[in-house]
Amino acid sequence: MFTEQMIRRAGLCVFAAIVLSLAAQAAVEKANFGTTADGQQVEIYTLTNNNGLEARISCFGAVLVSLKAPDRAGRLTNIVLGFDNAEAYEQSGSYYGATIGRYANRIAAGRFTLDGKTYQLPINSGLNTLHGGIKGFHKRLWTAERLSGRNGVKLTYVSADGEEGFPGTVTLTVTYQLRQDNALSIGYEATATKPTVINFTNHSYFNLSGNPETPITGNLLSINADRYTPVDGTLIPTGEIKPVAGTPFDFRTATGIGARLKEADAQMALTKGYDLNWVLNKPKAGGMTGAAVLSDPVSGRVLIVRTEEPGLQFYSGNIMNSASSGHPIGVALETQHFPDSPNHANFPSTVLRPGETFHSETVLLFRTE
């Protein structure tokens, strides 16, 4: 398996496997996180495991607000970018830590045809629809409940038929569970009342140093992908699937994020850094496989991403630069289906029909080296 091979090569210290029978699991704590512009109270849930790993999840946007992980000396620090209250998330134009839907990534011209009917979505990114439209799932208030007997929280949002132009009422639950093996599991389950298209992801920006002013260019990244989907001038996939070999997009071995950022390449010129979809190597469609390994040599923190999704959008935070260094300060590793899939028959389908239930899980494992 990809992840196990990467662990052996890196010589990482592996934590014990999950033991669900462990006593004294930390309770899931609930607190107030602010108020929306229309006066609704927002709650935040804090999950902590027996090793001190801590995840905080907001009901606004089903956002992963913070995630504290230890460095090689055992010091716990938040390693995701975010804000201190719900008001800031509501006012921000960013996607920090958010659950993205109804369709993550881009749809060309905001248009797709399903079962002979064409749907027009609002345009909110150049000529295209991005991350669900003007008011995607990241700008919605979700309901939440603690998971019985498990260290987690389940959030639910019901997206009405016609919301942001999408057909069918979609009910989505996102389950965050903090495990005892220092892994955060993010599970998705969705149903629809009419044929529709869906694509969900978590849009956390990671900075493994724990200091949001520290550039991420020195982080090492591996992506378990031999191919990627090139884009046109509007950042929409051309429909081609090309090999990464011989390109700046070859992360099959650990490579510094900043090593090839300035390399002359037509695709890099379009995206102004890394902002593409990698086609993950998956021996079995829908099976859980290794997607990426991100490591910070200074702190010793390592993030291992495993997923059931077929693709990974790696975004190097190209416009999120440190005020002091001028370099990017956050890495997004978005496990998802491919961008603009409804308009490309050769891409894995994103269609969800009545009577079907969509299931997907992504796991973030934390280690030190």
TALIN-V265400 format. One record per residue. RES is the residue in one small letter. PSI is psi in degrees with one decimal (999 if undefined). BURIAL is 1 if it has 9 or more other C-alpha atoms within 8 Angstrom, else 0. Layout:
res: {RES;RES}
psi: {PSI;PSI}
burial: {BURIAL;BURIAL}
This chain:
res: {m;f;t;e;q;m;i;r;r;a;g;l;c;v;f;a;a;i;v;l;s;l;a;a;q;a;a;v;e;k;a;n;f;g;t;t;a;d;g;q;q;v;e;i;y;t;l;t;n;n;n;g;l;e;a;r;i;s;c;f;g;a;v;l;v;s;l;k;a;p;d;r;a;g;r;l;t;n;i;v;l;g;f;d;n;a;e;a;y;e;q;s;g;s;y;y;g;a;t;i;g;r;y;a;n;r;i;a;a;g;r;f;t;l;d;g;k;t;y;q;l;p;i;n;s;g;l;n;t;l;h;g;g;i;k;g;f;h;k;r;l;w;t;a;e;r;l;s;g;r;n;g;v;k;l;t;y;v;s;a;d;g;e;e;g;f;p;g;t;v;t;l;t;v;t;y;q;l;r;q;d;n;a;l;s;i;g;y;e;a;t;a;t;k;p;t;v;i;n;f;t;n;h;s;y;f;n;l;s;g;n;p;e;t;p;i;t;g;n;l;l;s;i;n;a;d;r;y;t;p;v;d;g;t;l;i;p;t;g;e;i;k;p;v;a;g;t;p;f;d;f;r;t;a;t;g;i;g;a;r;l;k;e;a;d;a;q;m;a;l;t;k;g;y;d;l;n;w;v;l;n;k;p;k;a;g;g;m;t;g;a;a;v;l;s;d;p;v;s;g;r;v;l;i;v;r;t;e;e;p;g;l;q;f;y;s;g;n;i;m;n;s;a;s;s;g;h;p;i;g;v;a;l;e;t;q;h;f;p;d;s;p;n;h;a;n;f;p;s;t;v;l;r;p;g;e;t;f;h;s;e;t;v;l;l;f;r;t;e}
psi: {149.8;-49.9;-45.0;-38.5;-43.2;-38.9;-44.8;-43.6;-38.5;-11.5;41.8;154.4;111.8;130.1;164.2;154.5;161.9;135.1;98.9;-20.3;1.1;133.8;169.9;32.3;134.6;141.8;153.7;121.9;143.3;140.0;169.6;140.1;8.9;-166.2;138.8;168.3;-26.9;15.7;9.5;136.6;140.4;130.0;155.1;137.5;135.1;123.1;134.6;134.1;180.0;-13.3;-0.4;-6.6;135.9;132.9;136.2;128.4;128.7;145.3;-17.7;113.6;4.5;46.9;137.3;97.7;-44.2;156.8;107.2;124.6;149.7;148.3;-171.6;-17.3;2.6;4.6;127.7;127.3;146.9;131.1;12.4;148.2;145.6;-167.3;172.9;-9.0;165.2;-33.8;-41.4;-39.5;-39.5;-36.7;-20.8;149.0;6.3;176.7;28.1;116.8;5.6;155.5;124.8;133.6;172.8;-20.2;109.3;147.2;-158.6;147.7;124.2;126.5;13.5;31.5;139.3;157.8;130.6;123.9;38.8;-2.9;134.1;134.9;138.2;124.6;160.5;142.2;124.2;8.0;93.8;-119.0;4.4;171.6;132.3;132.7;42.7;-1.7;-160.9;-40.4;78.5;-171.8;-24.1;-12.4;16.5;152.4;123.1;155.9;151.6;153.2;145.4;147.9;125.0;121.9;3.1;153.3;74.8;178.9;141.0;126.7;141.5;137.4;135.2;113.6;117.6;153.3;124.8;-7.5;126.9;24.8;-3.1;141.4;153.4;146.3;124.0;128.1;118.7;132.0;136.5;122.9;119.9;126.3;125.3;115.3;167.1;-9.1;21.8;46.4;140.1;116.3;134.1;110.9;142.2;138.2;129.3;146.9;162.4;151.7;-15.4;159.6;132.8;179.2;142.8;155.4;117.9;149.7;167.1;133.3;42.5;143.8;119.9;136.6;96.7;-13.1;-26.6;-0.1;111.5;-6.8;-6.4;124.7;150.3;4.7;-23.7;-5.1;148.8;137.2;135.9;137.5;129.0;70.3;132.3;-11.5;163.1;169.8;104.2;158.7;164.6;-168.7;-15.3;10.3;24.2;135.8;139.0;-15.5;-13.7;154.8;112.1;154.6;146.4;-18.1;130.5;9.4;167.0;-3.2;12.2;98.0;30.5;-20.2;154.2;127.1;141.5;134.1;-35.7;-4.8;-33.8;16.5;-31.0;9.9;139.1;112.7;137.1;-40.9;-40.7;-34.3;-37.0;-42.1;-8.1;41.6;-160.5;123.5;65.8;167.5;125.8;138.1;106.3;142.8;112.4;110.6;-23.8;122.3;128.8;-8.1;156.7;121.9;163.6;136.9;-47.0;157.1;123.1;132.0;149.1;106.4;-26.4;-52.1;-22.3;0.6;142.2;131.9;124.5;124.0;124.7;146.4;159.8;-5.1;155.3;-14.0;164.5;119.4;112.8;116.3;123.7;21.3;48.3;-25.1;9.9;73.2;147.8;137.5;-28.9;-37.4;-24.1;8.5;157.3;147.1;5.1;142.9;125.0;128.7;86.4;104.8;129.4;176.5;172.5;152.1;145.0;27.0;-35.6;-18.4;12.9;104.4;-21.9;-3.6;154.5;137.2;143.3;16.7;133.2;128.6;156.9;141.1;-13.9;155.3;123.8;130.5;139.3;148.0;139.9;137.1;130.1;112.9;137.5;132.0;173.2;150.9;999}
burial: {0;1;1;0;0;1;1;0;0;0;0;1;0;0;0;0;0;0;0;0;0;0;0;0;0;1;0;1;0;0;0;0;1;1;1;1;0;0;0;0;1;1;1;1;1;1;1;1;1;1;0;0;1;1;1;1;1;1;1;1;1;1;1;1;1;1;1;1;1;1;1;1;0;0;0;1;1;1;1;1;1;0;0;0;0;1;1;1;1;1;0;0;0;0;0;1;1;1;1;1;1;1;1;1;1;1;1;1;0;1;1;1;1;1;0;0;0;0;1;0;1;1;1;1;0;0;1;1;1;1;1;1;1;0;1;1;1;1;1;1;1;1;0;1;0;0;1;0;0;0;1;1;1;1;1;1;1;0;1;0;1;1;0;1;1;1;1;1;1;1;1;1;1;1;1;1;1;1;1;1;1;1;1;1;1;1;1;1;1;1;1;1;1;1;1;1;1;1;1;1;1;1;1;1;1;1;1;1;1;1;0;1;0;1;1;1;1;1;1;1;1;1;1;1;1;1;1;1;1;1;1;1;0;0;0;1;1;0;1;0;0;0;0;1;0;0;0;1;0;1;1;1;0;0;1;1;1;1;0;0;1;0;0;0;0;0;0;1;1;1;1;0;1;1;1;1;1;1;1;1;0;1;0;0;0;1;1;1;1;1;1;1;1;1;1;1;1;0;1;1;1;1;1;1;1;1;1;1;1;1;1;1;1;1;1;1;1;1;0;1;1;1;0;0;0;0;1;1;1;1;1;1;1;1;1;1;1;1;1;1;1;1;1;0;0;0;0;1;0;1;1;1;1;1;0;0;0;1;0;1;1;1;1;1;1;1;1;1;1}
